[in-house]
């Protein structure tokens, strides 16, 4: 499984309608509106790079109102479960 974060810049008049459309796409786990230089951050999980390309290029980027996307592929996750597992293995 691949996890990616998609940063989206949208047209102003689509800001209200785009969030629910993004969230409804298969493979999208979470959709956030944000402050700063992007309008949405979307967390995606797909089987492989081909699935990522299909979701980002064929589905999400084709939604009306999206001006720009930037995709960031997750490399490692650091959360409570991973930290606990490392200590259980004696990696302290």
PyMOL Python script that loads the backbone (N, CA, C, O; Angstrom):
from pymol import cmd

cmd.read_pdbstr("""\
ATOM      1  N   UNK A   1       0.831  -1.189   0.000  1.00  0.00           N
ATOM      2  CA  UNK A   1       0.000   0.000   0.000  1.00  0.00           C
ATOM      3  C   UNK A   1       0.870   1.244   0.000  1.00  0.00           C
ATOM      4  O   UNK A   1       1.894   1.293   0.681  1.00  0.00           O
ATOM      5  N   UNK A   2       0.469   2.234  -0.752  1.00  0.00           N
ATOM      6  CA  UNK A   2       1.149   3.522  -0.791  1.00  0.00           C
ATOM      7  C   UNK A   2       0.259   4.581  -0.164  1.00  0.00           C
ATOM      8  O   UNK A   2      -0.953   4.609  -0.380  1.00  0.00           O
ATOM      9  N   UNK A   3       0.882   5.443   0.610  1.00  0.00           N
ATOM     10  CA  UNK A   3       0.188   6.603   1.150  1.00  0.00           C
ATOM     11  C   UNK A   3       0.808   7.830   0.521  1.00  0.00           C
ATOM     12  O   UNK A   3       2.029   7.934   0.403  1.00  0.00           O
ATOM     13  N   UNK A   4      -0.044   8.761   0.116  1.00  0.00           N
ATOM     14  CA  UNK A   4       0.434  10.003  -0.484  1.00  0.00           C
ATOM     15  C   UNK A   4      -0.407  11.156   0.040  1.00  0.00           C
ATOM     16  O   UNK A   4      -1.537  10.971   0.492  1.00  0.00           O
ATOM     17  N   UNK A   5       0.164  12.336  -0.029  1.00  0.00           N
ATOM     18  CA  UNK A   5      -0.526  13.563   0.341  1.00  0.00           C
ATOM     19  C   UNK A   5      -0.600  14.437  -0.894  1.00  0.00           C
ATOM     20  O   UNK A   5       0.414  14.726  -1.530  1.00  0.00           O
ATOM     21  N   UNK A   6      -1.797  14.849  -1.223  1.00  0.00           N
ATOM     22  CA  UNK A   6      -2.021  15.673  -2.391  1.00  0.00           C
ATOM     23  C   UNK A   6      -2.346  17.084  -1.929  1.00  0.00           C
ATOM     24  O   UNK A   6      -3.306  17.294  -1.188  1.00  0.00           O
ATOM     25  N   UNK A   7      -1.546  18.055  -2.367  1.00  0.00           N
ATOM     26  CA  UNK A   7      -1.776  19.461  -2.053  1.00  0.00           C
ATOM     27  C   UNK A   7      -2.468  20.084  -3.248  1.00  0.00           C
ATOM     28  O   UNK A   7      -1.981  20.001  -4.375  1.00  0.00           O
ATOM     29  N   UNK A   8      -3.606  20.707  -2.997  1.00  0.00           N
ATOM     30  CA  UNK A   8      -4.446  21.193  -4.084  1.00  0.00           C
ATOM     31  C   UNK A   8      -4.673  22.692  -3.963  1.00  0.00           C
ATOM     32  O   UNK A   8      -5.030  23.196  -2.898  1.00  0.00           O
ATOM     33  N   UNK A   9      -4.463  23.391  -5.063  1.00  0.00           N
ATOM     34  CA  UNK A   9      -4.854  24.786  -5.191  1.00  0.00           C
ATOM     35  C   UNK A   9      -6.085  24.813  -6.073  1.00  0.00           C
ATOM     36  O   UNK A   9      -6.103  24.221  -7.152  1.00  0.00           O
ATOM     37  N   UNK A  10      -7.131  25.516  -5.600  1.00  0.00           N
ATOM     38  CA  UNK A  10      -8.417  25.502  -6.295  1.00  0.00           C
ATOM     39  C   UNK A  10      -8.858  26.903  -6.673  1.00  0.00           C
ATOM     40  O   UNK A  10      -8.382  27.897  -6.125  1.00  0.00           O
ATOM     41  N   UNK A  11      -9.781  26.958  -7.626  1.00  0.00           N
ATOM     42  CA  UNK A  11     -10.430  28.220  -7.962  1.00  0.00           C
ATOM     43  C   UNK A  11     -11.310  28.640  -6.796  1.00  0.00           C
ATOM     44  O   UNK A  11     -11.960  27.806  -6.167  1.00  0.00           O
ATOM     45  N   UNK A  12     -11.326  29.899  -6.521  1.00  0.00           N
ATOM     46  CA  UNK A  12     -12.065  30.436  -5.370  1.00  0.00           C
ATOM     47  C   UNK A  12     -13.545  30.042  -5.386  1.00  0.00           C
ATOM     48  O   UNK A  12     -14.102  29.699  -4.343  1.00  0.00           O
ATOM     49  N   UNK A  13     -14.184  30.086  -6.551  1.00  0.00           N
ATOM     50  CA  UNK A  13     -15.619  29.795  -6.600  1.00  0.00           C
ATOM     51  C   UNK A  13     -15.950  28.307  -6.490  1.00  0.00           C
ATOM     52  O   UNK A  13     -17.127  27.948  -6.490  1.00  0.00           O
ATOM     53  N   UNK A  14     -14.948  27.432  -6.397  1.00  0.00           N
ATOM     54  CA  UNK A  14     -15.181  26.000  -6.207  1.00  0.00           C
ATOM     55  C   UNK A  14     -14.789  25.523  -4.803  1.00  0.00           C
ATOM     56  O   UNK A  14     -14.921  24.338  -4.496  1.00  0.00           O
ATOM     57  N   UNK A  15     -14.318  26.419  -3.965  1.00  0.00           N
ATOM     58  CA  UNK A  15     -13.837  26.005  -2.642  1.00  0.00           C
ATOM     59  C   UNK A  15     -14.919  25.294  -1.829  1.00  0.00           C
ATOM     60  O   UNK A  15     -14.629  24.307  -1.154  1.00  0.00           O
ATOM     61  N   UNK A  16     -16.137  25.772  -1.884  1.00  0.00           N
ATOM     62  CA  UNK A  16     -17.207  25.183  -1.089  1.00  0.00           C
ATOM     63  C   UNK A  16     -17.662  23.821  -1.570  1.00  0.00           C
ATOM     64  O   UNK A  16     -18.089  22.999  -0.759  1.00  0.00           O
ATOM     65  N   UNK A  17     -17.583  23.560  -2.855  1.00  0.00           N
ATOM     66  CA  UNK A  17     -18.086  22.299  -3.402  1.00  0.00           C
ATOM     67  C   UNK A  17     -17.012  21.238  -3.599  1.00  0.00           C
ATOM     68  O   UNK A  17     -17.333  20.055  -3.717  1.00  0.00           O
ATOM     69  N   UNK A  18     -15.768  21.632  -3.636  1.00  0.00           N
ATOM     70  CA  UNK A  18     -14.697  20.704  -3.982  1.00  0.00           C
ATOM     71  C   UNK A  18     -14.378  19.717  -2.858  1.00  0.00           C
ATOM     72  O   UNK A  18     -14.090  18.552  -3.133  1.00  0.00           O
ATOM     73  N   UNK A  19     -14.423  20.150  -1.619  1.00  0.00           N
ATOM     74  CA  UNK A  19     -14.088  19.261  -0.496  1.00  0.00           C
ATOM     75  C   UNK A  19     -14.888  17.975  -0.481  1.00  0.00           C
ATOM     76  O   UNK A  19     -14.295  16.898  -0.428  1.00  0.00           O
ATOM     77  N   UNK A  20     -16.224  18.043  -0.524  1.00  0.00           N
ATOM     78  CA  UNK A  20     -17.015  16.804  -0.544  1.00  0.00           C
ATOM     79  C   UNK A  20     -16.753  15.934  -1.776  1.00  0.00           C
ATOM     80  O   UNK A  20     -16.804  14.707  -1.690  1.00  0.00           O
ATOM     81  N   UNK A  21     -16.474  16.561  -2.913  1.00  0.00           N
ATOM     82  CA  UNK A  21     -16.163  15.783  -4.121  1.00  0.00           C
ATOM     83  C   UNK A  21     -14.851  15.026  -3.957  1.00  0.00           C
ATOM     84  O   UNK A  21     -14.742  13.865  -4.354  1.00  0.00           O
ATOM     85  N   UNK A  22     -13.862  15.683  -3.375  1.00  0.00           N
ATOM     86  CA  UNK A  22     -12.580  15.020  -3.129  1.00  0.00           C
ATOM     87  C   UNK A  22     -12.764  13.857  -2.156  1.00  0.00           C
ATOM     88  O   UNK A  22     -12.261  12.758  -2.389  1.00  0.00           O
ATOM     89  N   UNK A  23     -13.482  14.106  -1.075  1.00  0.00           N
ATOM     90  CA  UNK A  23     -13.669  13.088  -0.031  1.00  0.00           C
ATOM     91  C   UNK A  23     -14.425  11.869  -0.543  1.00  0.00           C
ATOM     92  O   UNK A  23     -14.247  10.774  -0.010  1.00  0.00           O
ATOM     93  N   UNK A  24     -15.256  12.029  -1.553  1.00  0.00           N
ATOM     94  CA  UNK A  24     -16.062  10.929  -2.071  1.00  0.00           C
ATOM     95  C   UNK A  24     -15.302   9.994  -3.008  1.00  0.00           C
ATOM     96  O   UNK A  24     -15.818   8.933  -3.362  1.00  0.00           O
ATOM     97  N   UNK A  25     -14.096  10.359  -3.415  1.00  0.00           N
ATOM     98  CA  UNK A  25     -13.335   9.532  -4.353  1.00  0.00           C
ATOM     99  C   UNK A  25     -12.738   8.324  -3.650  1.00  0.00           C
ATOM    100  O   UNK A  25     -12.140   8.461  -2.583  1.00  0.00           O
ATOM    101  N   UNK A  26     -12.894   7.121  -4.246  1.00  0.00           N
ATOM    102  CA  UNK A  26     -12.258   5.933  -3.673  1.00  0.00           C
ATOM    103  C   UNK A  26     -10.742   6.119  -3.600  1.00  0.00           C
ATOM    104  O   UNK A  26     -10.124   6.589  -4.555  1.00  0.00           O
ATOM    105  N   UNK A  27     -10.162   5.759  -2.493  1.00  0.00           N
ATOM    106  CA  UNK A  27      -8.728   5.930  -2.272  1.00  0.00           C
ATOM    107  C   UNK A  27      -8.400   7.141  -1.443  1.00  0.00           C
ATOM    108  O   UNK A  27      -7.292   7.243  -0.915  1.00  0.00           O
ATOM    109  N   UNK A  28      -9.335   8.069  -1.312  1.00  0.00           N
ATOM    110  CA  UNK A  28      -9.140   9.261  -0.485  1.00  0.00           C
ATOM    111  C   UNK A  28      -9.546   8.911   0.944  1.00  0.00           C
ATOM    112  O   UNK A  28     -10.686   8.522   1.196  1.00  0.00           O
ATOM    113  N   UNK A  29      -8.608   9.051   1.870  1.00  0.00           N
ATOM    114  CA  UNK A  29      -8.877   8.737   3.275  1.00  0.00           C
ATOM    115  C   UNK A  29      -9.364   9.944   4.051  1.00  0.00           C
ATOM    116  O   UNK A  29     -10.268   9.833   4.879  1.00  0.00           O
ATOM    117  N   UNK A  30      -8.762  11.103   3.784  1.00  0.00           N
ATOM    118  CA  UNK A  30      -9.108  12.323   4.505  1.00  0.00           C
ATOM    119  C   UNK A  30      -8.928  13.512   3.580  1.00  0.00           C
ATOM    120  O   UNK A  30      -8.055  13.519   2.713  1.00  0.00           O
ATOM    121  N   UNK A  31      -9.770  14.517   3.780  1.00  0.00           N
ATOM    122  CA  UNK A  31      -9.674  15.757   3.021  1.00  0.00           C
ATOM    123  C   UNK A  31      -9.763  16.913   4.002  1.00  0.00           C
ATOM    124  O   UNK A  31     -10.692  16.980   4.807  1.00  0.00           O
ATOM    125  N   UNK A  32      -8.802  17.821   3.938  1.00  0.00           N
ATOM    126  CA  UNK A  32      -8.756  18.976   4.834  1.00  0.00           C
ATOM    127  C   UNK A  32      -8.714  20.270   4.035  1.00  0.00           C
ATOM    128  O   UNK A  32      -8.017  20.356   3.024  1.00  0.00           O
ATOM    129  N   UNK A  33      -9.454  21.274   4.483  1.00  0.00           N
ATOM    130  CA  UNK A  33      -9.216  22.618   3.982  1.00  0.00           C
ATOM    131  C   UNK A  33      -8.091  23.183   4.829  1.00  0.00           C
ATOM    132  O   UNK A  33      -7.938  22.808   5.992  1.00  0.00           O
ATOM    133  N   UNK A  34      -7.302  24.084   4.257  1.00  0.00           N
ATOM    134  CA  UNK A  34      -6.131  24.572   4.965  1.00  0.00           C
ATOM    135  C   UNK A  34      -5.954  26.078   4.779  1.00  0.00           C
ATOM    136  O   UNK A  34      -6.580  26.706   3.925  1.00  0.00           O
ATOM    137  N   UNK A  35      -5.084  26.620   5.605  1.00  0.00           N
ATOM    138  CA  UNK A  35      -4.630  27.991   5.404  1.00  0.00           C
ATOM    139  C   UNK A  35      -3.287  27.910   4.685  1.00  0.00           C
ATOM    140  O   UNK A  35      -2.691  26.837   4.597  1.00  0.00           O
ATOM    141  N   UNK A  36      -2.822  29.015   4.182  1.00  0.00           N
ATOM    142  CA  UNK A  36      -1.521  29.016   3.526  1.00  0.00           C
ATOM    143  C   UNK A  36      -1.645  29.025   2.022  1.00  0.00           C
ATOM    144  O   UNK A  36      -2.622  29.531   1.471  1.00  0.00           O
ATOM    145  N   UNK A  37      -0.642  28.459   1.352  1.00  0.00           N
ATOM    146  CA  UNK A  37      -0.581  28.564  -0.100  1.00  0.00           C
ATOM    147  C   UNK A  37      -1.301  27.446  -0.845  1.00  0.00           C
ATOM    148  O   UNK A  37      -1.309  27.443  -2.076  1.00  0.00           O
ATOM    149  N   UNK A  38      -1.907  26.495  -0.129  1.00  0.00           N
ATOM    150  CA  UNK A  38      -2.753  25.480  -0.765  1.00  0.00           C
ATOM    151  C   UNK A  38      -4.128  25.525  -0.110  1.00  0.00           C
ATOM    152  O   UNK A  38      -4.270  25.961   1.033  1.00  0.00           O
ATOM    153  N   UNK A  39      -5.126  25.075  -0.839  1.00  0.00           N
ATOM    154  CA  UNK A  39      -6.499  25.128  -0.335  1.00  0.00           C
ATOM    155  C   UNK A  39      -6.949  23.834   0.331  1.00  0.00           C
ATOM    156  O   UNK A  39      -7.751  23.860   1.265  1.00  0.00           O
ATOM    157  N   UNK A  40      -6.432  22.692  -0.150  1.00  0.00           N
ATOM    158  CA  UNK A  40      -6.804  21.388   0.400  1.00  0.00           C
ATOM    159  C   UNK A  40      -5.561  20.522   0.544  1.00  0.00           C
ATOM    160  O   UNK A  40      -4.629  20.606  -0.256  1.00  0.00           O
ATOM    161  N   UNK A  41      -5.566  19.694   1.574  1.00  0.00           N
ATOM    162  CA  UNK A  41      -4.598  18.605   1.694  1.00  0.00           C
ATOM    163  C   UNK A  41      -5.416  17.331   1.784  1.00  0.00           C
ATOM    164  O   UNK A  41      -6.310  17.208   2.621  1.00  0.00           O
ATOM    165  N   UNK A  42      -5.099  16.380   0.908  1.00  0.00           N
ATOM    166  CA  UNK A  42      -5.843  15.131   0.815  1.00  0.00           C
ATOM    167  C   UNK A  42      -4.882  13.985   1.101  1.00  0.00           C
ATOM    168  O   UNK A  42      -3.805  13.903   0.511  1.00  0.00           O
ATOM    169  N   UNK A  43      -5.283  13.097   2.018  1.00  0.00           N
ATOM    170  CA  UNK A  43      -4.483  11.897   2.296  1.00  0.00           C
ATOM    171  C   UNK A  43      -5.073  10.754   1.490  1.00  0.00           C
ATOM    172  O   UNK A  43      -6.269  10.471   1.558  1.00  0.00           O
ATOM    173  N   UNK A  44      -4.202  10.103   0.721  1.00  0.00           N
ATOM    174  CA  UNK A  44      -4.596   9.064  -0.227  1.00  0.00           C
ATOM    175  C   UNK A  44      -3.907   7.758   0.158  1.00  0.00           C
ATOM    176  O   UNK A  44      -2.763   7.756   0.614  1.00  0.00           O
ATOM    177  N   UNK A  45      -4.623   6.643  -0.032  1.00  0.00           N
ATOM    178  CA  UNK A  45      -3.986   5.337   0.101  1.00  0.00           C
ATOM    179  C   UNK A  45      -4.427   4.467  -1.069  1.00  0.00           C
ATOM    180  O   UNK A  45      -5.621   4.278  -1.304  1.00  0.00           O
ATOM    181  N   UNK A  46      -3.450   3.944  -1.793  1.00  0.00           N
ATOM    182  CA  UNK A  46      -3.701   3.131  -2.986  1.00  0.00           C
ATOM    183  C   UNK A  46      -2.774   1.921  -2.967  1.00  0.00           C
ATOM    184  O   UNK A  46      -1.841   1.854  -2.168  1.00  0.00           O
ATOM    185  N   UNK A  47      -3.038   0.979  -3.844  1.00  0.00           N
ATOM    186  CA  UNK A  47      -2.251  -0.255  -3.901  1.00  0.00           C
ATOM    187  C   UNK A  47      -0.821  -0.041  -4.408  1.00  0.00           C
ATOM    188  O   UNK A  47       0.130  -0.601  -3.862  1.00  0.00           O
ATOM    189  N   UNK A  48      -0.682   0.778  -5.457  1.00  0.00           N
ATOM    190  CA  UNK A  48       0.629   0.910  -6.094  1.00  0.00           C
ATOM    191  C   UNK A  48       0.703   2.250  -6.837  1.00  0.00           C
ATOM    192  O   UNK A  48      -0.235   3.047  -6.801  1.00  0.00           O
ATOM    193  N   UNK A  49       1.829   2.478  -7.507  1.00  0.00           N
ATOM    194  CA  UNK A  49       2.050   3.732  -8.224  1.00  0.00           C
ATOM    195  C   UNK A  49       1.046   3.902  -9.360  1.00  0.00           C
ATOM    196  O   UNK A  49       0.616   5.021  -9.641  1.00  0.00           O
ATOM    197  N   UNK A  50       0.670   2.814 -10.011  1.00  0.00           N
ATOM    198  CA  UNK A  50      -0.335   2.908 -11.078  1.00  0.00           C
ATOM    199  C   UNK A  50      -1.677   3.377 -10.518  1.00  0.00           C
ATOM    200  O   UNK A  50      -2.370   4.183 -11.140  1.00  0.00           O
ATOM    201  N   UNK A  51      -2.037   2.869  -9.344  1.00  0.00           N
ATOM    202  CA  UNK A  51      -3.273   3.310  -8.705  1.00  0.00           C
ATOM    203  C   UNK A  51      -3.208   4.772  -8.310  1.00  0.00           C
ATOM    204  O   UNK A  51      -4.200   5.493  -8.410  1.00  0.00           O
ATOM    205  N   UNK A  52      -2.043   5.209  -7.862  1.00  0.00           N
ATOM    206  CA  UNK A  52      -1.853   6.615  -7.509  1.00  0.00           C
ATOM    207  C   UNK A  52      -2.008   7.500  -8.748  1.00  0.00           C
ATOM    208  O   UNK A  52      -2.691   8.523  -8.706  1.00  0.00           O
ATOM    209  N   UNK A  53      -1.372   7.103  -9.840  1.00  0.00           N
ATOM    210  CA  UNK A  53      -1.469   7.877 -11.083  1.00  0.00           C
ATOM    211  C   UNK A  53      -2.910   7.947 -11.569  1.00  0.00           C
ATOM    212  O   UNK A  53      -3.375   9.008 -11.984  1.00  0.00           O
ATOM    213  N   UNK A  54      -3.611   6.834 -11.522  1.00  0.00           N
ATOM    214  CA  UNK A  54      -5.002   6.819 -11.978  1.00  0.00           C
ATOM    215  C   UNK A  54      -5.869   7.723 -11.107  1.00  0.00           C
ATOM    216  O   UNK A  54      -6.700   8.471 -11.623  1.00  0.00           O
ATOM    217  N   UNK A  55      -5.681   7.659  -9.804  1.00  0.00           N
ATOM    218  CA  UNK A  55      -6.493   8.478  -8.900  1.00  0.00           C
ATOM    219  C   UNK A  55      -6.188   9.964  -9.079  1.00  0.00           C
ATOM    220  O   UNK A  55      -7.102  10.775  -9.222  1.00  0.00           O
ATOM    221  N   UNK A  56      -4.913  10.316  -9.070  1.00  0.00           N
ATOM    222  CA  UNK A  56      -4.537  11.731  -9.128  1.00  0.00           C
ATOM    223  C   UNK A  56      -4.793  12.318 -10.508  1.00  0.00           C
ATOM    224  O   UNK A  56      -5.424  13.369 -10.621  1.00  0.00           O
ATOM    225  N   UNK A  57      -4.318  11.665 -11.551  1.00  0.00           N
ATOM    226  CA  UNK A  57      -4.402  12.235 -12.896  1.00  0.00           C
ATOM    227  C   UNK A  57      -5.772  12.060 -13.549  1.00  0.00           C
ATOM    228  O   UNK A  57      -6.281  12.972 -14.201  1.00  0.00           O
ATOM    229  N   UNK A  58      -6.356  10.886 -13.367  1.00  0.00           N
ATOM    230  CA  UNK A  58      -7.602  10.599 -14.078  1.00  0.00           C
ATOM    231  C   UNK A  58      -8.845  11.057 -13.326  1.00  0.00           C
ATOM    232  O   UNK A  58      -9.838  11.434 -13.949  1.00  0.00           O
ATOM    233  N   UNK A  59      -8.804  11.030 -11.998  1.00  0.00           N
ATOM    234  CA  UNK A  59     -10.017  11.358 -11.238  1.00  0.00           C
ATOM    235  C   UNK A  59      -9.936  12.720 -10.570  1.00  0.00           C
ATOM    236  O   UNK A  59     -10.749  13.601 -10.849  1.00  0.00           O
ATOM    237  N   UNK A  60      -8.960  12.896  -9.689  1.00  0.00           N
ATOM    238  CA  UNK A  60      -8.937  14.107  -8.873  1.00  0.00           C
ATOM    239  C   UNK A  60      -8.594  15.357  -9.681  1.00  0.00           C
ATOM    240  O   UNK A  60      -9.269  16.379  -9.557  1.00  0.00           O
ATOM    241  N   UNK A  61      -7.562  15.284 -10.498  1.00  0.00           N
ATOM    242  CA  UNK A  61      -7.154  16.468 -11.259  1.00  0.00           C
ATOM    243  C   UNK A  61      -8.199  16.875 -12.293  1.00  0.00           C
ATOM    244  O   UNK A  61      -8.173  18.000 -12.792  1.00  0.00           O
ATOM    245  N   UNK A  62      -9.112  15.973 -12.615  1.00  0.00           N
ATOM    246  CA  UNK A  62     -10.160  16.280 -13.587  1.00  0.00           C
ATOM    247  C   UNK A  62     -11.377  16.957 -12.948  1.00  0.00           C
ATOM    248  O   UNK A  62     -12.268  17.412 -13.665  1.00  0.00           O
ATOM    249  N   UNK A  63     -11.431  17.030 -11.618  1.00  0.00           N
ATOM    250  CA  UNK A  63     -12.566  17.671 -10.959  1.00  0.00           C
ATOM    251  C   UNK A  63     -12.579  19.164 -11.282  1.00  0.00           C
ATOM    252  O   UNK A  63     -11.526  19.802 -11.316  1.00  0.00           O
ATOM    253  N   UNK A  64     -13.756  19.718 -11.516  1.00  0.00           N
ATOM    254  CA  UNK A  64     -13.844  21.146 -11.826  1.00  0.00           C
ATOM    255  C   UNK A  64     -13.357  21.998 -10.658  1.00  0.00           C
ATOM    256  O   UNK A  64     -13.702  21.748  -9.503  1.00  0.00           O
ATOM    257  N   UNK A  65     -12.564  22.992 -10.972  1.00  0.00           N
ATOM    258  CA  UNK A  65     -12.097  23.927  -9.961  1.00  0.00           C
ATOM    259  C   UNK A  65     -10.691  23.688  -9.472  1.00  0.00           C
ATOM    260  O   UNK A  65     -10.137  24.536  -8.773  1.00  0.00           O
ATOM    261  N   UNK A  66     -10.093  22.557  -9.817  1.00  0.00           N
ATOM    262  CA  UNK A  66      -8.713  22.298  -9.393  1.00  0.00           C
ATOM    263  C   UNK A  66      -7.772  22.984 -10.372  1.00  0.00           C
ATOM    264  O   UNK A  66      -7.813  22.732 -11.576  1.00  0.00           O
ATOM    265  N   UNK A  67      -6.922  23.858  -9.833  1.00  0.00           N
ATOM    266  CA  UNK A  67      -5.955  24.579 -10.671  1.00  0.00           C
ATOM    267  C   UNK A  67      -4.601  23.909 -10.685  1.00  0.00           C
ATOM    268  O   UNK A  67      -3.919  23.885 -11.709  1.00  0.00           O
ATOM    269  N   UNK A  68      -4.207  23.357  -9.532  1.00  0.00           N
ATOM    270  CA  UNK A  68      -2.864  22.788  -9.426  1.00  0.00           C
ATOM    271  C   UNK A  68      -2.874  21.707  -8.369  1.00  0.00           C
ATOM    272  O   UNK A  68      -3.555  21.824  -7.350  1.00  0.00           O
ATOM    273  N   UNK A  69      -2.112  20.649  -8.617  1.00  0.00           N
ATOM    274  CA  UNK A  69      -1.913  19.608  -7.610  1.00  0.00           C
ATOM    275  C   UNK A  69      -0.421  19.359  -7.446  1.00  0.00           C
ATOM    276  O   UNK A  69       0.362  19.482  -8.388  1.00  0.00           O
ATOM    277  N   UNK A  70      -0.060  19.010  -6.233  1.00  0.00           N
ATOM    278  CA  UNK A  70       1.308  18.552  -5.937  1.00  0.00           C
ATOM    279  C   UNK A  70       1.164  17.289  -5.099  1.00  0.00           C
ATOM    280  O   UNK A  70       0.477  17.286  -4.078  1.00  0.00           O
ATOM    281  N   UNK A  71       1.813  16.224  -5.532  1.00  0.00           N
ATOM    282  CA  UNK A  71       1.694  14.938  -4.862  1.00  0.00           C
ATOM    283  C   UNK A  71       2.987  14.632  -4.117  1.00  0.00           C
ATOM    284  O   UNK A  71       4.082  14.728  -4.672  1.00  0.00           O
ATOM    285  N   UNK A  72       2.835  14.262  -2.847  1.00  0.00           N
ATOM    286  CA  UNK A  72       3.979  13.899  -2.005  1.00  0.00           C
ATOM    287  C   UNK A  72       3.770  12.475  -1.516  1.00  0.00           C
ATOM    288  O   UNK A  72       2.805  12.192  -0.806  1.00  0.00           O
ATOM    289  N   UNK A  73       4.671  11.585  -1.895  1.00  0.00           N
ATOM    290  CA  UNK A  73       4.593  10.185  -1.506  1.00  0.00           C
ATOM    291  C   UNK A  73       5.178  10.005  -0.111  1.00  0.00           C
ATOM    292  O   UNK A  73       6.280  10.477   0.168  1.00  0.00           O
ATOM    293  N   UNK A  74       4.443   9.324   0.768  1.00  0.00           N
ATOM    294  CA  UNK A  74       4.923   9.077   2.130  1.00  0.00           C
ATOM    295  C   UNK A  74       6.004   8.003   2.097  1.00  0.00           C
ATOM    296  O   UNK A  74       5.877   7.007   1.385  1.00  0.00           O
ATOM    297  N   UNK A  75       7.059   8.208   2.865  1.00  0.00           N
ATOM    298  CA  UNK A  75       8.168   7.259   2.929  1.00  0.00           C
ATOM    299  C   UNK A  75       8.108   6.417   4.206  1.00  0.00           C
ATOM    300  O   UNK A  75       8.166   5.189   4.147  1.00  0.00           O
ATOM    301  N   UNK A  76       7.994   7.067   5.337  1.00  0.00           N
ATOM    302  CA  UNK A  76       7.917   6.391   6.633  1.00  0.00           C
ATOM    303  C   UNK A  76       6.859   7.065   7.480  1.00  0.00           C
ATOM    304  O   UNK A  76       6.583   8.255   7.328  1.00  0.00           O
ATOM    305  N   UNK A  77       6.272   6.286   8.376  1.00  0.00           N
ATOM    306  CA  UNK A  77       5.284   6.830   9.302  1.00  0.00           C
ATOM    307  C   UNK A  77       5.852   6.727  10.704  1.00  0.00           C
ATOM    308  O   UNK A  77       6.389   5.688  11.089  1.00  0.00           O
ATOM    309  N   UNK A  78       5.734   7.793  11.459  1.00  0.00           N
ATOM    310  CA  UNK A  78       6.165   7.814  12.844  1.00  0.00           C
ATOM    311  C   UNK A  78       4.961   8.158  13.703  1.00  0.00           C
ATOM    312  O   UNK A  78       4.543   9.314  13.766  1.00  0.00           O
ATOM    313  N   UNK A  79       4.421   7.179  14.346  1.00  0.00           N
ATOM    314  CA  UNK A  79       3.277   7.364  15.225  1.00  0.00           C
ATOM    315  C   UNK A  79       3.477   6.514  16.473  1.00  0.00           C
ATOM    316  O   UNK A  79       4.482   5.813  16.587  1.00  0.00           O
ATOM    317  N   UNK A  80       2.548   6.566  17.394  1.00  0.00           N
ATOM    318  CA  UNK A  80       2.695   5.808  18.642  1.00  0.00           C
ATOM    319  C   UNK A  80       2.912   4.312  18.425  1.00  0.00           C
ATOM    320  O   UNK A  80       3.692   3.697  19.152  1.00  0.00           O
ATOM    321  N   UNK A  81       2.238   3.715  17.440  1.00  0.00           N
ATOM    322  CA  UNK A  81       2.381   2.286  17.199  1.00  0.00           C
ATOM    323  C   UNK A  81       3.795   1.928  16.740  1.00  0.00           C
ATOM    324  O   UNK A  81       4.377   0.948  17.206  1.00  0.00           O
ATOM    325  N   UNK A  82       4.342   2.728  15.824  1.00  0.00           N
ATOM    326  CA  UNK A  82       5.688   2.456  15.306  1.00  0.00           C
ATOM    327  C   UNK A  82       6.744   2.654  16.380  1.00  0.00           C
ATOM    328  O   UNK A  82       7.697   1.879  16.458  1.00  0.00           O
ATOM    329  N   UNK A  83       6.589   3.668  17.199  1.00  0.00           N
ATOM    330  CA  UNK A  83       7.554   3.920  18.269  1.00  0.00           C
ATOM    331  C   UNK A  83       7.513   2.787  19.294  1.00  0.00           C
ATOM    332  O   UNK A  83       8.562   2.319  19.736  1.00  0.00           O
ATOM    333  N   UNK A  84       6.323   2.347  19.674  1.00  0.00           N
ATOM    334  CA  UNK A  84       6.188   1.236  20.624  1.00  0.00           C
ATOM    335  C   UNK A  84       6.796  -0.040  20.061  1.00  0.00           C
ATOM    336  O   UNK A  84       7.455  -0.785  20.787  1.00  0.00           O
ATOM    337  N   UNK A  85       6.582  -0.301  18.772  1.00  0.00           N
ATOM    338  CA  UNK A  85       7.136  -1.496  18.141  1.00  0.00           C
ATOM    339  C   UNK A  85       8.655  -1.456  18.140  1.00  0.00           C
ATOM    340  O   UNK A  85       9.293  -2.489  18.343  1.00  0.00           O
ATOM    341  N   UNK A  86       9.245  -0.300  17.920  1.00  0.00           N
ATOM    342  CA  UNK A  86      10.713  -0.183  17.926  1.00  0.00           C
ATOM    343  C   UNK A  86      11.253  -0.484  19.301  1.00  0.00           C
ATOM    344  O   UNK A  86      12.274  -1.162  19.416  1.00  0.00           O
ATOM    345  N   UNK A  87      10.604  -0.002  20.360  1.00  0.00           N
ATOM    346  CA  UNK A  87      11.054  -0.306  21.717  1.00  0.00           C
ATOM    347  C   UNK A  87      10.887  -1.790  22.033  1.00  0.00           C
ATOM    348  O   UNK A  87      11.729  -2.370  22.719  1.00  0.00           O
ATOM    349  N   UNK A  88       9.812  -2.414  21.544  1.00  0.00           N
ATOM    350  CA  UNK A  88       9.586  -3.834  21.771  1.00  0.00           C
ATOM    351  C   UNK A  88      10.689  -4.662  21.129  1.00  0.00           C
ATOM    352  O   UNK A  88      11.021  -5.744  21.612  1.00  0.00           O
ATOM    353  N   UNK A  89      11.255  -4.151  20.040  1.00  0.00           N
ATOM    354  CA  UNK A  89      12.341  -4.861  19.359  1.00  0.00           C
ATOM    355  C   UNK A  89      13.705  -4.567  19.987  1.00  0.00           C
ATOM    356  O   UNK A  89      14.707  -5.160  19.587  1.00  0.00           O
ATOM    357  N   UNK A  90      13.752  -3.675  20.947  1.00  0.00           N
ATOM    358  CA  UNK A  90      15.017  -3.301  21.583  1.00  0.00           C
ATOM    359  C   UNK A  90      15.813  -2.303  20.794  1.00  0.00           C
ATOM    360  O   UNK A  90      17.042  -2.306  20.864  1.00  0.00           O
ATOM    361  N   UNK A  91      15.153  -1.443  20.041  1.00  0.00           N
ATOM    362  CA  UNK A  91      15.853  -0.457  19.228  1.00  0.00           C
ATOM    363  C   UNK A  91      16.038   0.868  19.942  1.00  0.00           C
ATOM    364  O   UNK A  91      16.293   1.885  19.296  1.00  0.00           O
ATOM    365  N   UNK A  92      15.915   0.878  21.258  1.00  0.00           N
ATOM    366  CA  UNK A  92      16.071   2.130  22.002  1.00  0.00           C
ATOM    367  C   UNK A  92      17.523   2.471  22.074  1.00  0.00           C
ATOM    368  O   UNK A  92      17.889   3.491  22.658  1.00  0.00           O
TER     369      UNK A  92
END
""", "prot")
cmd.dss("prot")
cmd.show_as("cartoon", "prot")
cmd.util.cbc("prot")
cmd.orient("prot")
